Amino acid sequence: MFTGLIEEVGTVASVQHTPSGSRIIVSAKAILENLKQGDSIAIDGVCTTVIAFDGSGFTIEASPETLDKTTFKSLKKGSLVNLERPLTPTSRIGGHYVTGHVDGLAKLISKTPVGISYILQFEVIDNALAQYIVQKGSITLSGISLTVNTVKSRRFSVAIIPHTLTHTNLNQLMLGDLVNIETDLLGKYVKKFLSPVFHAVDDASIDESFLQENGFISAMS
């Protein structure tokens, strides 16, 4: 379990893609402290297992499922990646609960400066994920815990402060680039618990408007 607060931006040192998966070596420094073989590390929001490490970095393996669902398939030597170690029982949870189990991808469609910050607008690739994104709710993009500003159909926006830009790889993001997306865990359980109520309703139609119209949530100002 993670919090979505990035500890370090690492650099991909090498990638070996094979039909059975990929072997990725990441150069890092701070994240190596007290690292052990078998430990988990979130790379751009993807929970991975360390299979080897030395004083300059660590190695992980990615399965075909991971490559299919995340941006890992586009990683190459020199790519910058957000890194976070799992939380401990004494950690402050400054973000939100992040499992590192990526739901899918979102594409950056606009980047607008507002004062010292930026408003980034994304569009989810899988329409079904839109139902789990709500205004002022939590969302994880490339492993970063963020708050949703606005939502409209498959599109949503987030505000990025200067600190986040300088301490993550978001400052490298260009229009059209893809990011790993993990929706809030709570929303998934709510959907599961309420599924008998909505058994006759198409999943894609259960969005914020549907819940408001049927009295499950109140309209947000």
C-alpha positions in Angstrom: 0.0 0.0 0.0 1.2 3.5 -0.9 0.2 7.1 -0.3 0.9 8.7 -3.7 3.6 11.0 -2.3 6.6 10.6 -4.6 9.9 10.1 -2.8 12.3 10.3 -5.8 12.4 10.5 -9.6 14.5 7.7 -10.9 16.0 7.1 -14.4 15.5 3.9 -16.4 18.9 2.5 -17.0 17.9 -0.4 -19.3 14.9 -2.2 -20.6 14.8 -5.7 -22.0 11.5 -6.6 -23.7 10.7 -10.2 -24.4 7.4 -12.0 -25.4 7.1 -13.3 -21.8 7.6 -9.9 -20.1 10.2 -7.2 -19.5 13.2 -6.7 -17.2 13.7 -3.1 -16.2 16.6 -1.6 -14.3 16.0 1.8 -12.6 18.8 4.0 -11.3 18.0 5.6 -8.0 19.5 6.9 -4.7 17.2 7.7 -1.8 14.8 4.8 -2.6 17.6 2.3 -2.0 17.8 3.0 1.7 17.2 -0.3 3.6 16.0 -1.9 0.4 15.7 -5.7 0.4 15.1 -8.3 -2.3 11.4 -8.9 -2.6 10.4 -5.4 -1.4 7.7 -3.5 -3.3 8.3 -0.2 -5.0 5.7 1.8 -6.9 7.1 2.9 -10.3 4.9 5.6 -11.9 2.1 4.2 -9.7 2.7 0.5 -10.6 3.4 -1.8 -7.7 6.5 -3.8 -8.6 8.8 -6.3 -6.8 12.5 -5.8 -6.5 14.3 -8.9 -7.7 17.9 -7.4 -7.5 19.6 -4.2 -6.5 23.0 -2.7 -6.0 24.4 0.7 -4.9 23.1 2.4 -8.1 19.7 1.1 -8.6 17.3 -1.9 -8.7 15.8 -4.4 -11.1 12.1 -5.4 -11.5 10.3 -7.7 -13.9 7.0 -6.8 -15.6 4.4 -9.4 -16.7 2.6 -9.1 -20.0 -0.5 -8.0 -18.1 1.4 -5.1 -16.6 2.8 -4.1 -20.0 -0.7 -4.3 -21.5 -2.4 -2.1 -18.8 0.4 0.5 -18.1 2.9 2.8 -19.7 5.7 0.3 -19.0 5.6 -0.9 -22.6 6.8 2.6 -23.7 9.6 2.9 -21.1 13.1 3.2 -22.6 16.6 4.0 -21.4 16.6 7.5 -20.0 12.9 7.6 -19.1 12.1 9.4 -15.8 9.9 7.5 -13.4 8.2 8.5 -10.1 9.3 6.2 -7.2 7.7 5.5 -3.8 8.2 2.9 -1.2 5.3 1.3 0.6 3.9 3.1 3.7 4.8 1.7 7.2 2.5 1.6 10.2 4.0 4.8 11.5 3.8 6.7 8.2 1.8 9.9 7.8 -0.8 9.3 5.1 -0.5 12.7 3.4 -2.1 11.5 0.1 -4.6 8.7 0.0 -4.6 4.9 0.0 -2.9 3.8 -3.3 -2.6 0.1 -4.1 -0.3 0.3 -7.1 -2.8 -1.8 -9.1 -3.3 0.4 -12.2 -6.8 0.5 -13.7 -5.8 1.9 -17.1 -4.5 4.9 -19.0 -5.4 8.5 -19.4 -4.2 10.9 -22.1 -3.1 14.6 -21.5 -5.2 16.8 -23.7 -4.5 20.3 -22.3 -2.1 22.1 -20.0 -3.1 25.6 -18.9 -1.1 27.9 -16.6 -3.1 29.4 -13.8 -1.0 31.7 -11.6 2.0 29.7 -10.4 0.3 26.4 -11.0 -1.0 24.4 -14.0 -4.4 22.9 -14.7 -3.9 19.6 -16.5 -6.9 18.0 -18.4 -6.9 14.3 -19.1 -9.2 11.9 -21.0 -9.5 8.3 -19.8 -8.8 5.7 -22.5 -11.3 3.2 -21.1 -14.7 4.8 -20.8 -15.7 2.5 -17.9 -13.2 4.2 -15.6 -15.0 7.5 -15.8 -17.7 6.3 -13.4 -15.1 6.1 -10.6 -13.9 9.7 -11.0 -15.7 12.4 -9.0 -15.2 16.1 -8.4 -13.0 16.7 -5.3 -12.3 13.0 -5.1 -8.8 11.4 -5.1 -7.1 10.0 -8.1 -3.6 8.6 -8.8 -1.7 9.7 -11.9 1.7 8.2 -12.5 1.8 7.3 -8.9 1.0 10.8 -7.7 -1.9 11.4 -5.3 -4.0 14.2 -6.7 -7.5 15.8 -6.2 -9.9 15.9 -9.1 -10.9 19.5 -10.0 -13.6 18.9 -12.6 -15.2 16.0 -14.4 -17.1 15.9 -17.6 -17.8 12.5 -19.2 -14.4 10.9 -19.9 -12.5 14.1 -19.2 -11.2 15.3 -15.8 -8.8 18.0 -14.6 -6.3 18.3 -11.8 -4.3 21.3 -10.4 -0.5 20.9 -10.3 1.4 23.1 -7.9 5.1 24.0 -8.6 6.4 21.6 -5.9 4.7 18.7 -7.7 6.1 19.7 -11.1 9.6 19.9 -9.8 9.5 16.7 -7.7 7.9 14.4 -10.1 8.1 13.6 -13.8 5.0 15.6 -14.7 7.2 18.4 -16.0 8.2 16.1 -18.8 4.6 15.4 -19.8 3.6 16.5 -23.3 0.2 16.8 -24.9 -0.9 13.4 -26.1 1.3 11.5 -23.6 -0.3 8.7 -21.5 -0.2 8.3 -17.7 -1.0 5.4 -15.5 -4.3 5.9 -13.7 -5.6 4.3 -10.5 -9.0 5.4 -9.3 -10.0 5.7 -5.7 -10.3 2.3 -4.0 -13.4 3.4 -2.1 -15.3 4.0 -5.3 -14.7 0.5 -6.5 -16.1 -1.0 -3.3 -19.1 1.3 -3.4 -19.8 0.2 -7.0 -19.4 -3.5 -6.0 -21.8 -3.2 -3.0 -24.4 -1.3 -5.1 -24.2 -3.5 -8.1 -27.4 -5.5 -7.3 -29.3 -2.2 -7.3 -27.9 -1.4 -10.7 -28.0 -4.9 -12.2 -30.3 -3.7 -15.1 -28.1 -0.6 -15.8 -25.2 -0.6 -18.2 -21.9 0.0 -16.2 -20.9 2.9 -18.5 -24.1 4.8 -17.6 -23.5 4.7 -13.8 -21.7 8.1 -13.5 -22.0 11.0 -11.1 -25.1 12.4 -12.9 -26.8 9.0 -12.5 -26.1 8.8 -8.8 -27.3 12.4 -8.3 -30.6 11.8 -10.2 -31.3 8.6 -8.1 -30.5 10.2 -4.8 -27.3 8.3 -3.9 -25.2 11.5 -3.7 -26.0 15.2 -3.5 -25.1 17.6 -6.3 -21.8 19.3 -5.8 -21.6 23.0 -6.2 
